[in-house]
Amino acid sequence: MRLFRSLTLLMSLFSPFASTAFADDLYQVEMILVRQNAVPAIVSRAAPEDWDAGAQRINPDSFRTPSLNPEVEKLTASNEYTVLLHKAWQQNLGEEASKVAISEGKEQFGQFPIEGTLSLKLGRFTDVDADFWVNQIDANGLVTASERLKQDSHTKNGQLNFLDNGHLGLLIKITSLTAPAPREAPEVVPD
């Protein structure tokens, strides 16, 4: 019984800190949007004009040099995938979802050849909600058809994760920039 009282006391002492365990910290997010060539494309309705739905644009100063270039080279060398988009940036993540708008290509009437949103929420794993459109734009700048990736997942931080959505897929890696680096194992283990 004494042990339970001690545990209760310890838990009450540390409970104010438990809510800050996942405070906003700086992370690097890197994503690769691919088309799986062996899977027939599923053409959906055209992307909506409000595709970004109030998501914040990534500040140009936040973009970083991608680190997954070897993976992109392997995907590009393969006939199985077509790399559509590859971006890396840093942003703060926390317990509140953070939604960013990502686009690629020339903007025409508020639409891009590739556009979408990525919502990230930090927890034991990072909750990812990806909603991307690969658009066909006619000579007048109007979206005539789209392919869509709509996928959510719980991803493990620091590892490359694959969100499979049939003909489109998303590789994503979320890495803490503030967590201490893992310590190296000692060369000699003391007796």
C-alpha positions in Angstrom: 0.0 0.0 0.0 2.9 2.3 0.8 4.2 1.7 -2.7 0.9 2.9 -4.3 0.9 6.1 -2.2 4.5 6.8 -3.3 3.6 6.2 -7.0 0.6 8.4 -6.7 2.7 11.2 -5.2 5.3 10.8 -7.9 2.7 10.9 -10.6 1.1 14.0 -9.2 4.5 15.7 -9.1 5.2 14.9 -12.7 1.7 15.4 -14.2 2.2 19.1 -14.9 5.2 18.1 -17.0 3.4 15.3 -18.8 1.3 17.8 -20.8 4.5 19.5 -22.1 6.1 16.2 -23.1 5.1 16.9 -26.7 5.5 20.7 -26.7 6.1 22.4 -30.0 9.6 21.5 -31.2 11.4 22.0 -34.5 11.3 19.1 -37.0 12.4 18.5 -40.5 9.7 17.1 -42.8 10.7 15.5 -46.1 8.2 14.1 -48.5 8.3 12.3 -51.9 5.1 12.0 -53.9 5.2 9.1 -56.4 3.0 7.5 -59.0 3.1 3.7 -59.0 3.3 3.0 -62.7 2.1 -0.6 -62.6 -1.2 0.5 -61.0 -3.7 2.2 -63.3 -4.4 5.8 -62.5 -7.7 6.6 -60.9 -8.9 9.9 -62.3 -11.2 11.7 -59.9 -13.2 14.9 -60.1 -11.1 18.0 -60.7 -9.4 19.4 -57.7 -11.5 22.1 -55.9 -10.5 25.7 -56.1 -10.1 25.9 -52.4 -7.7 22.9 -52.4 -5.5 24.5 -49.6 -8.5 25.0 -47.3 -6.9 27.7 -45.2 -3.6 25.8 -44.8 -0.5 27.9 -44.3 2.1 28.2 -47.1 5.6 27.1 -46.1 7.8 30.1 -45.6 10.5 30.0 -48.4 13.2 30.4 -45.7 12.0 27.1 -44.1 12.9 24.9 -47.1 15.9 22.7 -46.7 18.1 20.6 -48.8 16.5 17.1 -49.1 18.4 14.2 -47.6 16.5 11.4 -49.4 18.2 12.0 -52.7 19.5 8.4 -52.9 16.0 7.1 -52.5 14.8 9.4 -55.3 17.6 8.2 -57.5 16.5 4.6 -56.9 12.9 5.4 -57.6 13.8 7.3 -60.7 16.0 4.5 -62.0 13.1 2.1 -61.6 10.3 1.8 -64.1 7.9 1.1 -61.3 7.7 4.7 -60.0 7.6 8.2 -61.3 8.7 10.9 -58.8 6.2 13.8 -58.9 7.3 15.9 -56.0 10.2 16.0 -53.6 10.4 18.7 -50.9 12.0 19.1 -47.5 11.4 21.9 -44.9 11.5 22.6 -41.2 8.5 23.5 -39.1 7.3 23.4 -35.5 5.2 20.4 -34.5 3.1 19.9 -31.4 0.0 18.4 -30.0 -2.1 20.8 -32.1 -2.4 19.8 -35.7 -0.3 22.0 -38.1 -1.6 22.1 -41.7 0.7 23.3 -44.6 -0.1 23.8 -48.3 2.4 22.4 -50.7 2.5 23.0 -54.5 4.7 22.4 -57.5 4.6 23.9 -61.0 3.3 27.1 -62.5 0.2 28.5 -60.8 -2.8 29.1 -63.1 -5.9 30.7 -61.6 -5.0 29.5 -58.1 -4.3 25.9 -59.2 -1.0 24.1 -59.6 -0.1 20.9 -61.5 0.6 19.3 -58.1 -1.1 20.7 -55.0 -2.1 19.5 -51.6 -2.1 19.8 -47.9 -0.2 18.0 -45.2 -1.5 18.1 -41.6 0.8 16.9 -38.9 0.1 16.4 -35.2 2.8 15.2 -32.8 2.2 12.5 -30.2 3.8 9.2 -29.5 3.7 8.9 -33.3 3.1 11.7 -35.7 -0.5 11.8 -37.1 -0.2 12.5 -40.8 -3.2 13.5 -42.9 -2.2 14.0 -46.6 -4.5 15.3 -49.3 -2.8 15.8 -52.7 -4.0 16.4 -56.2 -2.1 15.8 -59.4 -3.9 17.9 -62.0 -4.2 18.0 -65.8 -4.4 21.6 -66.8 -5.6 22.5 -70.3 -4.2 25.3 -72.6 -6.6 27.8 -71.0 -5.3 27.1 -67.5 -8.3 25.2 -66.3 -8.1 21.9 -64.4 -9.7 19.2 -66.5 -9.0 16.1 -64.5 -7.1 15.1 -61.3 -5.6 12.2 -59.5 -6.0 12.3 -55.8 -4.0 10.9 -52.8 -6.1 11.1 -49.6 -4.4 9.1 -46.8 -3.9 9.4 -43.1 -1.5 7.5 -41.0 0.4 7.3 -37.7 4.1 7.5 -38.7 7.1 6.8 -36.6 9.5 9.7 -36.3 13.0 9.5 -37.7 12.1 6.7 -40.1 11.0 6.7 -43.7 7.3 5.8 -43.9 5.2 4.9 -47.0 1.6 5.9 -47.3 0.1 3.7 -50.0 -2.9 5.1 -51.8 -3.0 2.7 -54.8 -1.6 4.5 -57.9 -0.2 7.4 -55.8 2.0 7.0 -52.8 3.8 9.3 -50.3 7.1 8.7 -48.7 7.5 10.8 -45.6 10.2 11.2 -43.0 9.8 13.4 -39.9 12.9 14.1 -37.9 13.4 16.1 -34.7 15.9 18.9 -35.0 15.9 19.5 -31.2 16.1 16.0 -29.8 19.6 15.0 -28.7 21.4 12.7 -31.1 21.7 9.1 -29.9 24.9 8.3 -28.0 27.4 6.0 -29.5 28.0 2.7 -27.8 31.3 2.5 -26.0 34.0 0.6 -27.8 35.0 -1.3 -24.6 32.4 -2.6 -22.3 33.6 -2.4 -18.7 33.4 -5.7 -16.6 
